[in-house]
Amino acid sequence: MTEKIQTLLLFTDTYPYSLVAESFLDQELPFLTEAFEKVILIPRFQPREEEFIQRELPKNVTVEHSLIRPPWGNLNLVKKIFYLVRIGFSFHLYQEIIQKPIILFHITSIKKLAWSVGNLQWTKNWLKKFLEKNHLQKALFYTYWLNEVTYGIGFIKKKYPSLVLISRAHGGDLYEERYSPAYIPFRPAIFNSITKVFTISIHGKEYLSQKYPDYMEKFFYSRLGVSDPGFYTKSSDDDVFRIVSCSYIVPLKRLELLIAGIEELGRQKPDKSIQWTHIGYGPSEQHIKTDAKKYLKDNVSYQFLGYLSNDEVISYYSKNPIDVFMNVSSFEGIPVSIMEVQSCGIPVIASAVGGTPEIVSDRVGILLNANPTPEEIASALSFFIDDRENTRMKRRESKNNWRENFNAENNFPQFIELIKNTKLSLIH
């Protein structure tokens, strides 16, 4: 008879303490707390002060803080030298270099590897002490990101071979080509030690299976989801065409390309009032605001709402008319932001990158090529101005697509069923 898993250890970057990073875990956590008697959240970093938030957590959720590393800048010179020496003498460092010697020719890859080795060692040492202190039985280890923390836990499986380890894989922790050069440390080592990997898209599962065919039996996909907001967002009923985007403001989101497309739309439709609203903030915020001020003029207005909580985002969608949602990222897994707008019946224009074609199609909006031009963006936006009948149909189908494929009430219970059926032995 299979032992019932009672405890879930969920390893995160900063959750539950970050405003933005991993905020989509807010949707998944309630389902996890129903399925497990105890959930232990284990973040590894403290978020920046301006991003810190104190979430109210369910009663059966605790937070283990002992994995959190002190910021590098807070260490004195002696401790910095100590950590660097440990990294320099780590067999993990040389093992990775032997397996992939080409990284020696790229300083970026060497820095990434050194950073990963440091985090790997920290995780290994922490986990040894944690398991000795806490005599866990019937526990499942779940890393939210497929990274060196996953390998650190997996490495300990040599001593605890019955330890059950699963991980999600999203975008930045999945697609090596997202980086230049294309490299993420410890890929085969992770797949050797892990029990199962759950990508959030079919595309992600196929990507791993093609790149690492020896481990394909460990790869599964399980989509994220969002809850039903209980309303349809209205379209504009005046002479204004309203565009919304929602993302962290970083280069890969290509907001400067979106601005160029909206500028071109303004030129093509000089008699049409156009309004662009962006929700979110980030390191490139000032640069994007400068571009908007420089290029969006005459019949085009814009506003930056900054950070909004998930509840505030949904509230905005409920109270304001929106005609189309835009996402022209250069890399994506499957954006939760698109799931949210589709749950509100908002059509979407997006670039065909990563798993985005699994959520955006001509049925629910317009799927652009991976590298659209401003003219192609403007043409797609024009469709929603010119073809009112098809636009109404796409609004309905957008909601239907969420209901069929990205409903949290369906997806997270299915994921939990998959992970709880993972073969479990006692951890001694």
Helices and strands as residue ranges (DSSP letters): E 7-12, H 25-35, E 38-43, G 49-51, E 61-63, G 72-74, H 77-88, H 91-99, G 101-105, H 107-133, E 139-143, H 148-156, E 164-169, G 176-178, H 187-193, E 196-199, H 202-211, G 213-218, E 219-221, E 240-246, G 251-253, H 255-268, E 273-279, H 285-295, E 300-306, H 310-319, E 324-327, H 336-343, E 348-351, G 356-358, E 365-368, H 374-386, H 388-405, H 408-420
